[in-house]
Amino acid sequence: MKIVVVGGSGFIGSHVVDVLLEQGQEVAIYDLEAPHYDQKCDFIRGDARDVDRLSQVFKSGDVVYLLAAEANVNRFYESPLFSNDITAGAAMSILEAARRTGVARVILASTEWVYGSLPETGEEYITEDTPYTNNPDHIYTSSKIAAELFCKNYRSLYGVNYTIMRYGIPFGERARPETVTPIFIRRIIRDEPITIHGDGSQTRQFIYVKDLARGNAACLSPAAENQIFNLNGKKKISVIQIVRTLEEILGKKANVSFVEDRKGNFKGRFISSEKARRFLNWSPQSDYEDAMRKYAGEFLASSNL
Ligand SMILES: NC(=O)c1ccc[n+]([C@@H]2O[C@H](COP(=O)([O-])OP(=O)(O)OC[C@H]3O[C@@H](n4cnc5c(N)ncnc54)[C@H](O)[C@@H]3O)[C@@H](O)[C@H]2O)c1
């Protein structure tokens, strides 16, 4: 069995490839960009929307991870047509190529944002059985929900197996520069203002990317077939808490200003990853502050400032 990681050159995908290679799996990266981190595996340059090319690459019995997408919600807002094309559109192309070639399973990267627009009922504990509403608030969310639904359609109509992984917000080595943690570190070091949308109380269950990558690999288990898993951090962290943690690690005060909240900004409630623990024996191992300290240290040492 070969494992094709579509989007394996990206932030999360590169860590998933590392874990799979450590486990001795036969891995190929399929991406528009060549790998940046010297991964010892096949690389196929290609577009996740190119069904014919994908159908040449996929072989019967392969497992395909789909991590390629527009992961930046701001770019989704600016270019919705293109962004949806490389997110929900790409998911449909991957599933179609999987159908044509007899791929054993498509494992899709989704997001905790699919829970984002649930009405505030006071219900604090979200599981994979919590339904999403029909009012998803952001095109990114709708596109991810569409990708999830295509997986289910391809399963019921054509028998293509899937696993859906709903990620929390990852942080750690190789994070894209425009993500929250590298931005905050850079601003604190340079004495630049940090802008927070809303009052900073919105929470995310930040997850260390290496824990998330292990969770991705755990989804290879047969127990994950045609299942959905939340892969999320252990505790809720507010945006302002990130700033305070970094201030402590960096030994420097941040200059914080608060602006109007973003449209569709998911406020965050507790999302349980208990199912992944029960089915896959996976749970995040890292303590948030420890992982952040390690990441910040590497970030500063690599002079990304
Ligand atoms: N980073 C996050 O905060 C986060 C949170 C939840 C879910 N996710 C999801 O996880 C997945 C990976 O996110 P990431 O942060 O690693 O993103 P990333 O942008 O770092 O990586 C995406 C990779 O996909 C590739 N790619 C983009 N379009 C492609 C195309 N048309 N064909 C082939 N390759 C293409 C890019 O070259 C890149 O290597 C995405 O599906 C994203 O929506 C990310």
Ligand as a Chemical Component Dictionary entry (heavy atoms), coordinates in Angstrom:
data_LIG
# 
_chem_comp.id                   LIG 
_chem_comp.type                 NON-POLYMER 
_chem_comp.pdbx_formal_charge   0 
_chem_comp.three_letter_code    LIG 
# 
loop_
_chem_comp_atom.comp_id 
_chem_comp_atom.atom_id 
_chem_comp_atom.alt_atom_id 
_chem_comp_atom.type_symbol 
_chem_comp_atom.charge 
_chem_comp_atom.model_Cartn_x 
_chem_comp_atom.model_Cartn_y 
_chem_comp_atom.model_Cartn_z 
_chem_comp_atom.pdbx_ordinal 
LIG N1  N1  N 0  -3.379 25.678 9.298  1  
LIG C1  C1  C 0  -4.550 25.724 9.910  2  
LIG O1  O1  O 0  -4.778 26.584 10.782 3  
LIG C2  C2  C 0  -5.610 24.700 9.611  4  
LIG C3  C3  C 0  -6.656 24.500 10.536 5  
LIG C4  C4  C 0  -7.647 23.554 10.251 6  
LIG C5  C5  C 0  -7.602 22.862 9.051  7  
LIG N2  N2  N 1  -6.585 23.098 8.175  8  
LIG C6  C6  C 0  -6.565 22.348 6.922  9  
LIG O2  O2  O 0  -5.388 21.558 6.881  10 
LIG C7  C7  C 0  -4.948 21.438 5.533  11 
LIG C8  C8  C 0  -3.467 21.814 5.435  12 
LIG O3  O3  O 0  -3.302 23.139 5.886  13 
LIG P1  P1  P 0  -1.856 23.830 5.980  14 
LIG O4  O4  O 0  -1.953 24.840 7.052  15 
LIG O5  O5  O -1 -0.808 22.787 6.019  16 
LIG O6  O6  O 0  -1.836 24.589 4.576  17 
LIG P2  P2  P 0  -0.580 24.964 3.642  18 
LIG O7  O7  O 0  -1.046 26.104 2.800  19 
LIG O8  O8  O 0  0.662  25.126 4.467  20 
LIG O9  O9  O 0  -0.392 23.664 2.744  21 
LIG C9  C9  C 0  -1.226 23.390 1.657  22 
LIG C10 C10 C 0  -0.404 22.657 0.609  23 
LIG O10 O10 O 0  -1.288 22.359 -0.479 24 
LIG C11 C11 C 0  -0.625 22.700 -1.689 25 
LIG N3  N3  N 0  -1.625 23.039 -2.682 26 
LIG C12 C12 C 0  -2.439 24.140 -2.695 27 
LIG N4  N4  N 0  -3.228 24.109 -3.775 28 
LIG C13 C13 C 0  -2.920 22.978 -4.447 29 
LIG C14 C14 C 0  -3.401 22.397 -5.635 30 
LIG N5  N5  N 0  -4.370 22.970 -6.359 31 
LIG N6  N6  N 0  -2.863 21.229 -6.029 32 
LIG C15 C15 C 0  -1.861 20.626 -5.318 33 
LIG N7  N7  N 0  -1.357 21.139 -4.190 34 
LIG C16 C16 C 0  -1.896 22.298 -3.757 35 
LIG C17 C17 C 0  0.282  23.873 -1.356 36 
LIG O11 O11 O 0  1.341  23.982 -2.291 37 
LIG C18 C18 C 0  0.762  23.493 0.038  38 
LIG O12 O12 O 0  1.927  22.727 -0.012 39 
LIG C19 C19 C 0  -5.873 22.316 4.696  40 
LIG O13 O13 O 0  -6.882 21.498 4.162  41 
LIG C20 C20 C 0  -6.461 23.258 5.698  42 
LIG O14 O14 O 0  -7.716 23.774 5.333  43 
LIG C21 C21 C 0  -5.585 23.983 8.425  44 
# 
loop_
_chem_comp_bond.comp_id 
_chem_comp_bond.atom_id_1 
_chem_comp_bond.atom_id_2 
_chem_comp_bond.value_order 
_chem_comp_bond.pdbx_ordinal 
LIG N1  C1  SING 1  
LIG C1  O1  DOUB 2  
LIG C1  C2  SING 3  
LIG C2  C3  SING 4  
LIG C2  C21 DOUB 5  
LIG C3  C4  DOUB 6  
LIG C4  C5  SING 7  
LIG C5  N2  DOUB 8  
LIG N2  C6  SING 9  
LIG N2  C21 SING 10 
LIG C6  O2  SING 11 
LIG C6  C20 SING 12 
LIG O2  C7  SING 13 
LIG C7  C8  SING 14 
LIG C7  C19 SING 15 
LIG C8  O3  SING 16 
LIG O3  P1  SING 17 
LIG P1  O4  DOUB 18 
LIG P1  O5  SING 19 
LIG P1  O6  SING 20 
LIG O6  P2  SING 21 
LIG P2  O7  DOUB 22 
LIG P2  O8  SING 23 
LIG P2  O9  SING 24 
LIG O9  C9  SING 25 
LIG C9  C10 SING 26 
LIG C10 O10 SING 27 
LIG C10 C18 SING 28 
LIG O10 C11 SING 29 
LIG C11 N3  SING 30 
LIG C11 C17 SING 31 
LIG N3  C12 SING 32 
LIG N3  C16 SING 33 
LIG C12 N4  DOUB 34 
LIG N4  C13 SING 35 
LIG C13 C14 SING 36 
LIG C13 C16 DOUB 37 
LIG C14 N5  SING 38 
LIG C14 N6  DOUB 39 
LIG N6  C15 SING 40 
LIG C15 N7  DOUB 41 
LIG N7  C16 SING 42 
LIG C17 O11 SING 43 
LIG C17 C18 SING 44 
LIG C18 O12 SING 45 
LIG C19 O13 SING 46 
LIG C19 C20 SING 47 
LIG C20 O14 SING 48 
# 
